């Protein structure tokens, strides 16, 4: 897995910009690239985080440089928050409830708002969703509930909790079967999942067990599923930005 060049952490000349999009008592952040774009990524923070977890200089500068050097096709990036404004309990159990309900908010509130601000409605082939840790859990829920909206899925160090907290690890086969059933019931044939984690990541045992069970179902997942493990990778945003540096160029390809 490639490392992020040191220069990519510095501001990029003619980089993109960030807008705040408000709806009700909540808001999302929208990154608009400096070059015209025809694709969009919804990127979801981890447990205890918020919209700013991704939209910090380390990440935004990296994306600017990747686009500027031609490594990454220009894209819009949306950073929402799955917590309600009054939520004080951000432990895993409460966060799990929030992310399970979040695809509806994406569908009804965030996508229309963000794509209205971008000035275009994207079809599902040009719309991706990903997230880190609990945001990875949210990504799996989006797969289960919203295959009509998204074609590309990027769960980072987070397993599927459809069968309960850490269900990818405790019930890997059943979780894989639930994901396969969701794909069948939604009738979408053209989708891609690229899962990533680290060998020393606390989420590794759960995500790895789940993905291995999915790989044992090649008739469903087959080439639609890819998986990378960073040797020595741990559960933090610095490592996660490295995951994204490697994964973003793979979106919307093939």
Secondary structure, DSSP 8 states (H G I E B T S, - for coil): -----GGGGS--TT--EEEEEEETTEEEEEEE-SS----EEEEE--TT--GGGTSSHHHHHHHHHHHHTTSS---EEEE---S-TT----SHHHHHHHHHHHHHHIIIIIHHHHHHHHTS---GGGEEEEEETHHHHHHHHHHHH-TTT-SEEEEES----TTSTTHHHHSHHHHHHHHHHHHHHHT----EEEEEEETT-TTHHHHHHHHHHHHT-TTTSGGGEEEEEETT--SSHHHHHHHHHHHGGGTT--
